[in-house]
Amino acid sequence: MSVLTILGILIVAFLAGVEGVLDEFQFHQPLVACTLIGIVSGCVREGILLGGSLQMMALGWANVGASVAPDVALASVASSILMVHGLHSTVPSEYVISLSIAIAIPLSVIGLFLTRICRTKAVSIVKKMDQAALQADFKAIERYQISGIVMQGARVMIPSVFLVAIPSVWIVSLVQALPLVFLEGLNVARGLIPSLGFAIVINVLASKETWAFFALGFSIAGISSLSLIGIFILGASLMLIYIVLKKGEEDTPDKELHKNLKDVLNS
């Protein structure tokens, strides 16, 4: 890798770590992070394919209360760097992308451990900011805030430095040493990644009232003559119908309450 490529990857890695907390420009999302690394490394097509697959897997990943989801930022950046190394091999790019997706899953768990450490350290920073606020030291508050953001960026950038420093020859040798059957198996498993993401979302959102819409949408999606735009329009229409019916149900007064009120007025 050239110096400019390495510098661009590290900048993307830092921004992805920062956006994992800020959520303003979504640099931590796989589709964005992998595509940016693909752009700076000259592998735009492969970066988009990797980011799109990981994005489908990360659909159901979300921080809920004290539960922290796997770190999608580190998984996206690290798997992209390893993919860029592996593309120098004679193995087809599809197999390299599939291998990168398989590596991204354990990397997300490692990133979860790192982000927990950073969030724990952030508690002490918040306490220092409270003390500075009592003294009306606004410059100190800004410094503490910036240090917390930089810590989140370093959480992804520092591991990226080690991955970028790995000689491409090592990764190429590893990829070429893998059996073709194993690579083909990973390529097949790659097609199941979107199902995993949707399954996680369904487990979170599913209810008695929404299962019927899921079954209907699943059946409609199997019609080959429908385009994605048509499926989107049908899905949006079903959503609007559900909202209208739900709102009408909430606006309808309870029958028992209405009956009791009528009896009170008559008495």
Residue pairs with C-beta under 8 A, 6 or more apart in sequence:
1 9
1 41
1 84
1 164
1 168
4 40
5 40
5 41
5 42
6 164
8 37
8 40
8 41
9 37
9 40
9 41
9 77
9 80
9 81
9 84
9 160
9 164
10 157
10 160
10 161
10 164
12 27
12 33
12 36
12 37
12 40
12 77
13 77
13 153
13 156
13 157
13 160
14 153
14 154
14 156
14 157
15 25
15 27
15 153
16 27
16 28
16 33
16 73
16 74
16 76
16 77
16 156
17 28
17 73
17 74
17 152
17 153
17 154
17 155
17 156
17 157
18 27
18 149
18 152
18 153
19 25
19 26
19 27
19 28
19 73
20 28
20 71
20 72
20 73
20 115
20 152
20 155
20 156
21 149
21 152
22 149
26 32
27 33
27 36
28 72
28 73
28 76
29 51
29 55
29 58
29 72
29 76
30 50
30 51
30 52
30 53
30 54
30 55
30 57
30 58
30 72
30 75
30 76
31 48
31 51
31 52
31 54
31 55
32 51
33 51
33 73
33 76
33 77
33 80
34 47
34 48
34 50
34 51
34 54
34 76
34 79
34 80
35 44
35 47
35 48
35 51
36 47
37 47
37 77
37 80
37 81
37 84
38 44
38 45
38 46
38 47
38 48
38 50
38 51
38 80
38 84
39 47
41 47
41 84
43 83
43 84
43 87
45 93
46 83
46 87
46 93
46 96
46 97
47 80
47 83
49 97
50 79
50 80
50 83
50 97
50 100
50 101
51 76
51 80
53 97
53 101
53 190
53 193
53 194
54 72
54 75
54 76
54 79
54 101
54 104
54 193
55 197
56 193
56 194
56 196
56 197
56 198
57 101
57 104
57 105
57 193
57 194
57 196
57 197
58 72
58 75
58 197
59 197
59 198
59 200
59 201
60 197
60 198
60 199
60 200
60 201
60 203
60 204
61 69
61 70
61 72
61 200
62 69
63 69
68 112
68 115
68 116
68 119
69 112
70 108
70 109
70 111
70 112
71 108
71 110
71 111
71 112
71 114
71 115
72 108
72 111
73 111
73 156
74 107
74 108
74 110
74 111
74 114
74 155
74 156
74 159
75 104
75 105
75 107
75 108
75 111
76 104
77 156
77 160
78 103
78 104
78 107
78 159
78 160
78 163
79 100
79 101
79 103
79 104
79 107
80 100
81 160
81 163
81 164
82 100
82 103
82 163
82 171
83 96
83 97
83 100
85 166
85 168
85 170
85 171
85 172
86 96
86 99
86 100
86 171
86 172
86 175
87 93
87 96
88 168
88 171
88 172
89 96
89 171
89 172
89 175
89 176
90 176
91 175
91 176
91 183
94 187
95 175
95 183
95 184
95 186
95 187
96 175
97 190
98 183
98 186
98 187
98 189
98 190
99 175
99 178
99 183
99 186
101 186
101 190
101 193
102 186
102 189
110 159
111 155
111 156
114 155
114 159
115 152
115 155
118 151
118 152
118 155
121 151
122 148
122 151
125 144
125 147
125 148
128 140
128 144
129 140
129 141
129 144
129 145
132 138
132 140
132 141
132 144
133 141
202 214
206 214
209 242
209 246
210 242
213 238
213 242
216 238
217 231
217 234
217 235
217 238
220 226
220 231
220 234
221 231
226 234
